[in-house]
Amino acid sequence: MTTSAEIVQLETDFWQSMLDQQPAKAAAMLPERAAMVAMYGIHHFGPAEYMKMAEQGDARITGFSFSDAQVIFPADNVAVATYKVRQRFEMKGKQQEMTCFDSTTWVKRDGKWLAAAHTETPEQQGQPA
């Protein structure tokens, strides 16, 4: 049985592949269709489309750290990882940093865990009214 620590390691490996600029490693962790919801919209893509986005994008991860990671297993072949990520990146030559609340739904297919859906919500400053 897969443990929470193993799922967090998969998440770490995915992020590390972005940091190392090795999009093929991340693409190998995707199913034929994956989804991402972030502040720039909703994206559906497969491994080849992910590779193209990673190679042509104008942003590059330069560092990351996770905190408050938790994993739930709603079914034997489904894991949902949630965590807070502090990410550093370069966009159009400018260094930036932001903290987000992320989730990834991992699905086990043919013995391999794949990142089927990912969400990213930027942390807001202050408290809601």
C-alpha positions as CSV (number, residue, x, y, z in Angstrom):
1,M,0.0,0.0,0.0
2,T,1.2,3.5,-0.9
3,T,2.0,5.8,2.0
4,S,1.5,9.6,2.2
5,A,5.2,10.0,2.3
6,E,5.5,8.3,-1.1
7,I,2.9,10.6,-2.7
8,V,4.7,13.7,-1.2
9,Q,7.9,12.4,-2.7
10,L,6.2,12.1,-6.1
11,E,5.1,15.7,-5.8
12,T,8.6,16.7,-4.8
13,D,10.0,14.8,-7.8
14,F,7.6,16.6,-10.2
15,W,8.7,20.0,-8.8
16,Q,12.4,19.0,-8.9
17,S,12.0,18.1,-12.6
18,M,10.8,21.7,-13.2
19,L,13.7,23.1,-11.2
20,D,16.2,20.9,-13.0
21,Q,14.6,21.9,-16.4
22,Q,13.9,18.3,-17.2
23,P,10.3,18.4,-18.6
24,A,10.5,14.9,-19.9
25,K,10.6,13.6,-16.3
26,A,7.5,15.5,-15.4
27,A,5.7,14.5,-18.6
28,A,6.3,10.9,-17.8
29,M,4.3,11.5,-14.6
30,L,1.2,12.6,-16.5
31,P,-1.7,10.6,-17.9
32,E,-2.8,11.1,-21.6
33,R,-4.9,14.0,-20.4
34,A,-4.3,16.1,-17.3
35,A,-5.9,19.3,-15.9
36,M,-4.6,22.3,-14.2
37,V,-6.5,25.2,-12.6
38,A,-4.5,28.3,-11.6
39,M,-4.8,32.1,-11.6
40,Y,-4.2,32.2,-15.3
41,G,-7.0,29.8,-16.1
42,I,-7.9,26.2,-16.8
43,H,-5.6,24.1,-18.9
44,H,-6.1,20.5,-20.2
45,F,-3.0,18.9,-21.7
46,G,-1.2,15.6,-22.3
47,P,2.5,14.9,-21.9
48,A,3.5,16.3,-25.4
49,E,1.6,19.5,-24.7
50,Y,3.2,19.8,-21.3
51,M,6.7,19.4,-22.8
52,K,5.9,22.2,-25.3
53,M,4.6,24.5,-22.5
54,A,7.7,23.8,-20.4
55,E,10.1,24.4,-23.2
56,Q,8.5,27.5,-24.6
57,G,7.3,29.2,-21.4
58,D,8.9,32.4,-20.2
59,A,8.9,31.4,-16.5
60,R,11.5,29.1,-14.8
61,I,11.3,27.7,-11.3
62,T,14.5,28.6,-9.3
63,G,13.5,27.1,-5.9
64,F,10.7,25.7,-3.9
65,S,9.8,24.4,-0.4
66,F,6.7,22.6,0.8
67,S,5.0,22.9,4.2
68,D,1.8,21.5,5.7
69,A,1.7,18.6,3.3
70,Q,-1.2,16.1,3.8
71,V,-2.4,13.3,1.6
72,I,-5.8,11.6,1.6
73,F,-6.7,8.4,-0.2
74,P,-10.4,8.5,-1.2
75,A,-9.9,5.2,-3.1
76,D,-7.0,2.7,-3.3
77,N,-5.9,4.1,-6.7
78,V,-6.5,7.8,-5.9
79,A,-4.4,10.1,-3.7
80,V,-5.0,13.8,-3.2
81,A,-1.9,15.8,-2.0
82,T,-2.4,19.2,-0.5
83,Y,0.4,21.5,0.7
84,K,1.6,25.1,0.9
85,V,4.5,25.9,-1.5
86,R,6.9,28.8,-1.4
87,Q,8.2,29.1,-4.9
88,R,10.9,31.2,-6.4
89,F,10.9,31.7,-10.1
90,E,12.3,33.9,-12.9
91,M,9.8,35.4,-15.3
92,K,11.0,37.5,-18.3
93,G,14.4,37.9,-16.5
94,K,12.9,39.1,-13.2
95,Q,13.3,37.1,-10.0
96,Q,10.0,36.6,-8.2
97,E,8.6,34.7,-5.2
98,M,5.1,33.7,-4.2
99,T,3.4,31.3,-1.8
100,C,0.5,29.2,-2.9
101,F,-1.8,26.5,-1.7
102,D,-1.6,23.6,-4.1
103,S,-3.4,20.3,-4.6
104,T,-2.6,17.4,-6.9
105,T,-4.8,14.4,-7.6
106,W,-2.8,11.3,-8.3
107,V,-4.3,8.3,-10.0
108,K,-2.7,4.9,-10.0
109,R,-2.9,3.2,-13.4
110,D,-1.1,-0.1,-14.3
111,G,1.0,0.2,-11.1
112,K,2.2,3.8,-11.7
113,W,1.0,7.0,-10.0
114,L,0.1,9.8,-12.5
115,A,-0.6,13.4,-11.7
116,A,-4.1,13.8,-13.2
117,A,-5.2,17.2,-11.8
118,H,-3.4,20.1,-10.1
119,T,-4.7,23.3,-8.6
120,E,-2.8,26.4,-7.4
121,T,-4.2,29.2,-5.4
122,P,-2.0,32.2,-4.5
123,E,-1.9,33.0,-0.8
124,Q,-3.7,36.2,0.0
125,Q,-2.4,38.8,2.4
126,G,-4.7,39.8,5.3
127,Q,-7.9,38.2,6.5
128,P,-11.2,38.0,4.7
129,A,-13.8,40.6,5.7
